[in-house]
């Protein structure tokens, strides 16, 4: 059985954990509880389904309070201390959909690809390998892999899953970046969304077969139904944001829908609809983070409506 590599862990700034006793002392969780959570981890989840936009269901596996607390400790003290690839823009501190879209400004052509079943594809063996690469022993890596996976793979619902997924895709990102970078193209990944852009449309089409080959050789799979190429005549959408020349924002259509929701707050039939008020507030927060120009327009529209309809829900937004 392998031993903990203390030198490597120190270089990475990670806690040195030589034994279960060490893990117990650091986490303030008893050895017995650690054993139970590790050996019987699947028993500590509640599983349910939520609908996806495609009409299919997404399975959510929610850990209970005790297991989630352990996972949160692993995330804060181990996973978040390790850097992901420069191409990775999702689920990281300081990253956002805007950061993901920025490298693609000014491009003539944008290619979007999607990884199929991203979390379920990442098995417990791959998670074990991540902790081993950090420098942990077989025993500690096994415990950490057990408590961060469900039914043999990453669950959607654990606080550790996004970071572990990004770390698992580290080599994928480097290989893709190395390939497209030599061809003068940009590449970013936001979770399972891969985006490529170029000034030369023909370059984008040519890379698709090799990108698919790289993805599959790294044990991921392409969701072919979501592969999309946007040239000069089509809207360039990157993780929900529209790129128009050097500008990035929500786009005209989405802004129209937001305006319509704002206007509905003035209608007599909506005056008891607090859910709509919260929804509009959420959209305004979203605009504040991704499209400040349209946020200003929305605020002007809200001010105009609140002056015309001072006794309606719209007045709650005029501040």
Buried (B, 14 or more C-beta within 10 A) or exposed (E): EEEBBEEBBEEBEBBBBBEBEBBBEEBEBEEEBBEBBBEEBBEBBEBEEEEEEEEEEEBBBBBEEEBBBBBBBBBEBBBEEBEBBEBBBBBBEEBBBBBBBBBBBEBBBBBBBBBBEBBBBBBBEBBBBBBBBBBBBBBBBBBBBBBBBBBEBBBBBBBBBBBBBBBBBBEBBEBBBEBBEEBEBBBBBBBBBBBBBBEBBEBBBEBBEBBBEBBEEBEBBBBEEBBEBBEEEEEBBBBBBBBEEEEBBBBEEBBEEBBEBBBBBBBEEBBEBEEBBEBBEEBBEBBEEBBEEBBEBBBEBBBEBBEEBEEBBBBBBEE
